[in-house]
Amino acid sequence: MTATTTTSVAFAGHVFDVEVDQELAVEQRTHLHNFVPETALSPPCGRLTGIRVRHNQELFVDRAARLRTVPSRCVEPFRGEPYLWARVGDVDWCRPHARSHLSQDHLYAHDSTGRLHVVLHPDAHRGERYLLRVIREVVMRCGEERGWAAFHAAAASVEGHGVLIAGPTTAGKTTVLAALACHRGADLVASDRAMLTQNAADVIGVPLSIRVAGGTLSALTPREALPPHRVLPRTFGTDQKASCTPRDFAAAFAAQVREGAPLRLALLPRLLDDDTPLSIRRLHGETARAELAATCCTPDDEDWLHPWFAHRTRSIEGLRAQAGQVLDDLVANVPVFRVTAGVRIPHLLERLADTVTRRLS
């Protein structure tokens, strides 16, 4: 019988019991620890999800061979990552499609008891990463069931005040987040997906790695725990970015990873590849709502395209109405600002941090 270790962790008030084969236990525990918030905010949801991570060549080869013999259909649970879904007995399985850029070294399963499984080939490259993919999905679905709404946003806690930084890719979310961490000691809440609770009272983070562009890194380094920037292009808007865990990012600024914070400010950054002077303008009413609605991921997420292991229990129409109410509460109760600046102006990060924190006074 394979020796295992079990760890209990919580994200956004949802508890996970993670059982891992002994051979992967140290790597899995270390990786998971680098994402777990150091301070909690949201009350427990009252649910527990069990996840079993297997690291066994015989089991992986057997299951992979079996899945190749049964009917399957292509699904795309995450943008650009097609999987093949199949049902074997009372278990749902997903394996990377041959045209996926992902390695063919892992399988996901969801059994009839609700337990989730990750089956890894022992030669899987950094196989400990796959667990967080399942956890993120559960966290977002659980948030929806609690009346929350997800946003394409970063978030920080500045002296206990939650700041939502919402916008599309290349808007400048991570740059503003880094500015607040570097120059105001802000704690990290979220890097790319954040959830707002009912009444837009709190902002809660979704566990994701922080991806930082070379230009921003060059203004931050050298800092221990941050990746080097010299091998990255400094071209504005590039897709080539360095990645670090939440704990490493926070540690670089002597800050913490927080589960969430009371929401006090919403920012819509718009960074440009020029020397446009820094400006900040408050948005009101329908203008503010429309801008924020464009970043809302409930129920339509540009990346999580098809809920898979954490099945939705509410209708799309109901979720859309729920998100609409959160947006109404957000605009009614929280100041919303558009921040515009060129990335070529001197001391950009320090000036961004000063401009934002003045609005929290």
C-alpha positions as CSV (number, residue, x, y, z in Angstrom):
1,M,0.0,0.0,0.0
2,T,1.3,3.4,-1.0
3,A,2.3,5.7,1.9
4,T,0.6,9.1,1.8
5,T,0.5,12.4,3.7
6,T,-2.6,14.6,4.2
7,T,-2.7,18.3,4.5
8,S,-5.7,20.6,5.2
9,V,-5.6,24.1,3.7
10,A,-8.2,26.8,3.2
11,F,-8.7,29.3,0.3
12,A,-11.5,31.8,0.4
13,G,-13.1,30.0,3.3
14,H,-13.2,26.7,1.5
15,V,-11.3,23.8,3.1
16,F,-9.4,21.3,1.1
17,D,-8.1,18.0,2.4
18,V,-5.2,17.1,0.1
19,E,-3.8,13.5,0.2
20,V,-0.5,13.0,-1.6
21,D,1.7,10.0,-2.3
22,Q,4.8,10.2,-0.1
23,E,7.2,10.5,-3.1
24,L,5.7,13.9,-4.0
25,A,4.7,15.0,-0.6
26,V,7.6,17.5,0.1
27,E,7.4,19.2,-3.3
28,Q,3.6,19.3,-3.2
29,R,3.4,20.7,0.4
30,T,6.1,23.3,-0.4
31,H,4.3,24.5,-3.6
32,L,0.9,24.6,-1.9
33,H,2.4,26.6,1.0
34,N,3.6,29.2,-1.4
35,F,0.0,30.0,-2.3
36,V,-1.9,29.7,1.0
37,P,-2.9,33.1,2.5
38,E,-1.2,34.0,5.8
39,T,-4.2,35.9,7.0
40,A,-7.9,34.9,6.6
41,L,-10.9,37.1,6.2
42,S,-14.0,35.3,4.8
43,P,-16.0,33.0,7.1
44,P,-15.9,29.3,6.3
45,C,-18.3,28.2,3.6
46,G,-19.0,25.0,5.6
47,R,-17.9,22.7,2.8
48,L,-14.8,20.4,2.4
49,T,-13.3,19.1,-0.9
50,G,-11.1,16.1,-0.8
51,I,-8.3,15.9,-3.4
52,R,-6.1,12.8,-4.0
53,V,-2.7,13.3,-5.8
54,R,-1.2,10.1,-7.1
55,H,2.4,9.9,-8.2
56,N,2.6,6.4,-9.6
57,Q,3.8,5.2,-13.0
58,E,1.9,1.9,-13.0
59,L,-1.4,3.6,-12.2
60,F,-0.8,6.5,-14.7
61,V,0.1,4.1,-17.6
62,D,-2.9,1.9,-16.8
63,R,-5.4,4.7,-16.7
64,A,-4.0,6.5,-19.7
65,A,-4.1,3.3,-21.8
66,R,-7.7,2.7,-20.7
67,L,-8.8,6.2,-21.6
68,R,-7.5,5.8,-25.1
69,T,-9.9,3.0,-25.7
70,V,-13.1,4.7,-24.6
71,P,-15.2,7.4,-26.4
72,S,-14.1,10.9,-25.5
73,R,-15.0,14.5,-26.5
74,C,-12.8,17.6,-26.7
75,V,-13.4,20.2,-24.0
76,E,-11.6,23.5,-23.4
77,P,-11.9,24.2,-19.7
78,F,-9.2,26.8,-19.9
79,R,-8.4,29.1,-22.9
80,G,-5.9,27.4,-25.2
81,E,-5.8,24.2,-23.2
82,P,-7.9,21.5,-24.9
83,Y,-8.6,18.3,-23.0
84,L,-10.3,15.0,-23.8
85,W,-13.2,14.2,-21.4
86,A,-14.4,10.7,-20.9
87,R,-16.5,8.8,-18.4
88,V,-15.3,5.4,-17.2
89,G,-17.8,3.8,-14.8
90,D,-18.9,6.5,-12.5
91,V,-15.7,8.6,-12.8
92,D,-15.2,11.6,-15.1
93,W,-11.7,11.8,-16.5
94,C,-9.8,14.6,-18.3
95,R,-6.4,14.2,-20.1
96,P,-4.5,16.7,-22.3
97,H,-5.5,16.7,-25.9
98,A,-2.7,15.8,-28.3
99,R,-2.8,19.4,-29.7
100,S,-2.5,20.9,-26.3
101,H,0.8,22.6,-25.4
102,L,0.6,20.8,-22.1
103,S,2.6,17.7,-21.4
104,Q,0.9,14.4,-21.5
105,D,2.0,13.6,-18.0
106,H,-1.1,14.2,-15.9
107,L,-4.8,13.1,-15.6
108,Y,-7.7,14.6,-13.7
109,A,-10.6,12.7,-12.3
110,H,-13.9,13.5,-10.5
111,D,-15.5,10.5,-8.8
112,S,-19.1,9.9,-7.7
113,T,-18.4,10.9,-4.1
114,G,-17.2,14.4,-5.2
115,R,-13.6,13.6,-4.5
116,L,-11.1,15.0,-7.1
117,H,-8.0,13.2,-8.3
118,V,-4.7,14.2,-10.0
119,V,-2.8,11.3,-11.4
120,L,0.8,12.1,-12.3
121,H,3.5,10.2,-14.2
122,P,6.6,10.2,-11.9
123,D,8.5,12.0,-14.7
124,A,6.1,14.8,-14.8
125,H,7.9,18.2,-14.9
126,R,6.9,20.0,-11.7
127,G,3.9,17.9,-11.3
128,E,3.1,19.6,-8.0
129,R,1.7,22.5,-10.1
130,Y,-1.4,20.7,-11.3
131,L,-3.2,20.6,-7.9
132,L,-3.7,24.4,-7.8
133,R,-5.5,24.2,-11.1
134,V,-8.3,22.1,-9.4
135,I,-8.3,24.2,-6.3
136,R,-8.8,27.5,-8.3
137,E,-11.8,26.0,-10.1
138,V,-13.4,25.0,-6.8
139,V,-12.7,28.3,-5.1
140,M,-14.4,30.3,-7.9
141,R,-17.4,28.0,-8.1
142,C,-17.8,28.1,-4.4
143,G,-17.7,31.9,-4.5
144,E,-20.4,32.0,-7.0
145,E,-22.6,29.8,-4.8
146,R,-22.0,32.3,-2.0
147,G,-23.3,35.2,-4.0
148,W,-19.9,36.6,-5.0
149,A,-18.7,37.8,-8.4
150,A,-15.3,37.2,-10.0
151,F,-13.3,39.9,-11.8
152,H,-10.3,40.0,-14.0
153,A,-8.3,42.0,-11.5
154,A,-5.4,42.2,-9.1
155,A,-6.0,43.3,-5.5
156,A,-3.9,44.7,-2.6
157,S,-4.4,45.6,1.0
158,V,-2.9,48.9,1.9
159,E,-2.9,49.2,5.7
160,G,-6.0,47.1,5.8
161,H,-7.8,48.9,3.0
162,G,-8.7,46.7,0.0
163,V,-7.8,48.0,-3.5
164,L,-9.3,46.3,-6.5
165,I,-7.2,46.8,-9.7
166,A,-9.3,45.7,-12.6
167,G,-8.7,45.6,-16.3
168,P,-7.8,43.4,-19.3
169,T,-4.4,41.9,-20.0
170,T,-1.7,44.7,-20.6
171,A,-3.8,47.3,-18.8
172,G,-1.2,47.5,-16.0
173,K,-2.7,45.6,-13.1
174,T,0.5,44.0,-12.0
175,T,2.5,47.2,-12.4
176,V,0.1,49.0,-10.0
177,L,0.1,46.0,-7.6
178,A,3.9,46.1,-7.6
179,A,4.0,49.8,-7.1
180,L,1.8,49.5,-4.0
181,A,3.8,46.6,-2.6
182,C,7.2,48.2,-3.3
183,H,6.5,51.8,-2.1
184,R,3.6,51.3,0.4
185,G,4.3,47.8,1.8
186,A,0.9,46.6,0.5
187,D,-0.1,43.0,1.2
188,L,-1.0,40.8,-1.8
189,V,-4.6,39.7,-2.1
190,A,-4.9,38.7,-5.8
191,S,-2.8,38.9,-9.0
192,D,-5.2,38.2,-11.9
193,R,-8.6,37.0,-10.5
194,A,-10.4,38.5,-7.5
195,M,-13.8,38.0,-6.1
196,L,-16.1,40.5,-4.6
197,T,-18.4,39.4,-1.8
198,Q,-22.1,40.3,-1.5
199,N,-22.7,44.0,-1.4
200,A,-19.1,44.4,-2.7
201,A,-18.0,44.5,0.9
202,D,-14.7,42.6,0.6
203,V,-12.3,41.6,-2.1
204,I,-11.1,38.0,-1.9
205,G,-8.2,36.5,-3.8
206,V,-8.0,33.4,-6.1
207,P,-4.7,31.5,-5.8
208,L,-2.7,32.3,-9.0
209,S,0.9,32.9,-9.7
210,I,2.0,36.5,-10.3
211,R,3.3,37.1,-13.9
212,V,5.5,40.2,-14.1
213,A,6.8,41.8,-17.3
214,G,10.5,42.6,-17.7
215,G,9.9,46.4,-17.6
216,T,8.2,46.2,-14.2
217,L,10.8,43.7,-12.9
218,S,13.7,46.0,-13.9
219,A,12.2,48.8,-11.7
220,L,11.9,46.4,-8.8
221,T,15.0,44.3,-8.8
222,P,17.4,43.3,-7.4
223,R,15.1,41.9,-4.8
224,E,15.5,38.4,-3.3
225,A,12.6,36.1,-4.2
226,L,11.8,37.9,-7.4
227,P,12.9,36.3,-10.7
228,P,15.6,37.9,-12.8
229,H,14.6,40.4,-15.5
230,R,17.6,40.4,-17.7
231,V,16.4,37.4,-19.9
232,L,13.0,39.0,-20.5
233,P,12.1,41.5,-23.2
234,R,11.2,45.0,-21.9
235,T,8.8,45.5,-24.8
236,F,5.5,47.0,-23.6
237,G,2.6,44.5,-23.8
238,T,4.8,41.4,-24.3
239,D,3.4,38.0,-23.4
240,Q,6.8,36.9,-22.2
241,K,6.7,37.4,-18.4
242,A,8.4,35.9,-15.4
243,S,6.3,34.0,-12.9
244,C,6.5,33.8,-9.1
245,T,4.4,32.5,-6.3
246,P,2.3,34.8,-4.1
247,R,4.5,34.1,-1.0
248,D,7.7,34.9,-3.0
249,F,6.2,38.1,-4.4
250,A,5.0,39.3,-1.0
251,A,8.3,38.3,0.7
252,A,10.2,40.5,-1.7
253,F,8.5,43.5,-0.1
254,A,8.4,42.3,3.5
255,A,4.6,42.0,3.0
256,Q,2.1,39.2,3.5
257,V,-0.4,37.2,1.4
258,R,-3.9,38.0,2.6
259,E,-7.0,36.1,1.8
260,G,-8.9,39.4,1.4
261,A,-9.6,42.9,2.7
262,P,-12.5,45.2,3.1
263,L,-12.9,47.0,-0.2
264,R,-12.3,50.7,-0.2
265,L,-11.1,51.6,-3.7
266,A,-11.5,50.4,-7.3
267,L,-8.9,51.3,-9.9
268,L,-9.0,50.9,-13.7
269,P,-5.4,51.3,-14.9
270,R,-4.6,52.2,-18.4
271,L,-0.8,52.2,-19.0
272,L,0.5,53.4,-22.3
273,D,3.8,52.8,-24.2
274,D,4.8,56.5,-24.1
275,D,5.5,59.3,-21.7
276,T,1.9,60.4,-21.0
277,P,1.7,62.2,-17.7
278,L,0.2,60.4,-14.8
279,S,-3.5,61.3,-14.2
280,I,-6.3,60.0,-12.1
281,R,-10.0,60.7,-12.7
282,R,-13.0,59.5,-10.7
283,L,-15.7,57.7,-12.7
284,H,-19.4,57.9,-11.7
285,G,-22.7,56.1,-12.3
286,E,-23.1,54.3,-15.6
287,T,-19.6,55.1,-16.8
288,A,-18.0,53.5,-13.8
289,R,-20.4,50.5,-14.0
290,A,-19.8,49.9,-17.7
291,E,-16.0,50.0,-17.2
292,L,-16.2,47.5,-14.3
293,A,-18.7,45.3,-16.0
294,A,-16.2,44.7,-18.8
295,T,-13.8,43.2,-16.3
296,C,-16.4,41.0,-14.5
297,C,-15.9,37.2,-15.1
298,T,-19.2,36.0,-13.7
299,P,-20.7,34.1,-15.4
300,D,-18.6,34.6,-18.6
301,D,-14.8,34.2,-17.9
302,E,-12.4,34.7,-20.8
303,D,-10.1,32.1,-19.5
304,W,-12.2,29.5,-17.5
305,L,-14.4,28.6,-20.5
306,H,-16.2,25.5,-19.3
307,P,-16.6,24.6,-15.6
308,W,-15.5,21.1,-15.3
309,F,-14.7,19.4,-11.9
310,A,-16.5,22.0,-9.8
311,H,-19.9,21.9,-11.4
312,R,-22.1,25.0,-11.4
313,T,-25.3,24.7,-9.5
314,R,-26.8,28.0,-10.5
315,S,-28.2,29.1,-13.9
316,I,-26.3,31.4,-16.1
317,E,-29.2,33.9,-15.9
318,G,-29.1,33.8,-12.1
319,L,-25.3,34.3,-12.0
320,R,-25.6,37.2,-14.4
321,A,-28.2,38.9,-12.2
322,Q,-26.0,38.1,-9.1
323,A,-23.0,39.8,-10.8
324,G,-25.2,42.7,-11.8
325,Q,-26.2,43.3,-8.2
326,V,-22.5,43.2,-7.0
327,L,-21.6,45.7,-9.7
328,D,-24.5,48.0,-8.6
329,D,-23.3,47.8,-5.0
330,L,-19.7,48.3,-6.0
331,V,-20.4,51.6,-7.9
332,A,-22.7,52.8,-5.1
333,N,-20.4,52.2,-2.2
334,V,-16.8,52.3,-3.5
335,P,-15.0,55.2,-5.3
336,V,-13.9,54.2,-8.8
337,F,-10.9,55.8,-10.5
338,R,-9.4,55.6,-14.0
339,V,-5.6,55.9,-13.8
340,T,-3.7,56.7,-16.9
341,A,0.1,57.0,-17.4
342,G,2.9,56.3,-19.8
343,V,5.4,53.7,-18.8
344,R,8.3,55.9,-19.9
345,I,7.7,58.6,-17.3
346,P,10.4,58.8,-14.5
347,H,9.7,57.1,-11.2
348,L,6.5,55.6,-12.4
349,L,6.0,53.1,-9.6
350,E,6.6,55.5,-6.8
351,R,4.3,58.1,-8.4
352,L,1.6,55.4,-8.9
353,A,1.8,54.4,-5.3
354,D,1.5,57.9,-4.1
355,T,-1.4,58.8,-6.3
356,V,-3.4,55.7,-5.3
357,T,-2.8,55.9,-1.5
358,R,-3.8,59.6,-1.5
359,R,-7.3,58.4,-2.6
360,L,-7.4,56.1,0.5
361,S,-6.9,59.0,2.9
